[in-house]
Amino acid sequence: MNYKKDSNDLLVPNVTYKIDPAEIESIEANSIAQEIGFESGDSIISINGKKPRDLIDYQILISDEILEISVLDKNLEIHNISIEKDQDANLGINFKDALFDSIKQCNNRCPFCFIDQQPSGKRKSLYVKDDDYRLSFLYGSYLTLTNLKKEDWERISSQKLSPLFISVHATDPATREKLLKNKKAGVIIDQIAWFERNSIQIHAQIVVCPDINDGKILEKSIFELAEYYKKTAKTVLSVAIVPVGLTKFRPENDGLKSITSDYAIKTIQQVEKIQASLQISHGTRFCWLSDEWYLIAGKNLPSYKSYENMPQESNGVGSIRSFLKTLSEKTKNLPKKIKEPKNISWIVGKLVYEALIPTVKKLNLIDGLKINLYGLPSIYWGQEQVVTGLLTGEDLINGLKNKDLGEAIYIPSIMLKINTDLFLDDKNIKEVENQLNTKIHVLDDSNDIIDTLIGKSNNTDIIKNA
Ligand code: SF4
């Protein structure tokens, strides 16, 4: 830490402090924190005498105008700093982790758990089964509510942690207990009623496992959840219906069946009928099938507007439709040619390959641009039809060796662990680049591919509506 202000520093040598690590990863340029002299590697101990447990506490604590912050620097020196700022001013601090205490882990044993369907011997963090309501609030990860203590419920209510994302799977108590292999799992409707009483909204998810929570049970679950979408209190805002994903690493005799094309067609018919009925009774479709259902069934994706306000896009519900819409808008006015010729490869999961062919054909009409679109299966997971986000480094190496890759390959960031260069199988970008003898470009948002390849600076002779 490098202070530019007086701070009543207290030097305590040779003492190791056992504190929860609210460790600073970076400081934003021109921020209050930079002006004061915070540095990456410093740790915040307390703000106005209170120890933040996570980003949620931190955001609440820094909303005061006057802050007394106790900071531990890399040399284990404690500094006490006073800051006066506008109430809504951020400090410009990015933390290493969102949780400064420990992550709340799951106490279920779902047979379809993707974490248990991985090979052994990978990095430890791949096997962490988080079920933490704070991550649900901050990042939209799904939680089951089976591990919440009294103080957690109190905190959700007092800090109004809303909306939360809940894995419901089935409202029928016995079915949910069976799916989660947890005797505490059967009270989901009581818990949703609690959310209603406490004005907390939720988005729900149902992972459909054939012959376990489908058919009548699925229908019952959707309609029971819809009872909590009232004119006066909209507690359950949406339901995402997702097909179970099975990998070759799952144990034998786990009682699970994979989703076939016929099964997907049947489920689409069932859910679309329910949507039509809810549209009449509730004024919303309320439940939506994830894109995978339509791709597995070989059916066209529903229209963009049928997803209403895309409440579960981050869960793969309507995300391809939304992506195609943006691509179509971005490719309305294409240049005739680009200044610097480019020959590159765009990598996606096999399941979405066909949907992107028309766009790539259109882009390849641009003089000087050649895009090789590759839709890869996942040999790693043992899935022929796979979504892009599940492709691993090994899949890229196996699927692309000896292929014409051009100058570089472009992959969407959803193939990598958030904020890292690691694929799901632990391989990093460098390893894959070395094996394929090419350069990898990561696209933050897949729509970036258009800007990256034919960005305005590269355009000549824009043709309207090409
Ligand atoms: S709740 Fe989630 S993390 Fe826990 S076992 Fe089930 S699927 Fe796995």
Residues whose N, C-alpha, C, O or C-beta is under 5 A from the ligand:
A	BS01	SF4	C106 N108 R109 C110 C113 F114 K129 D130 T144
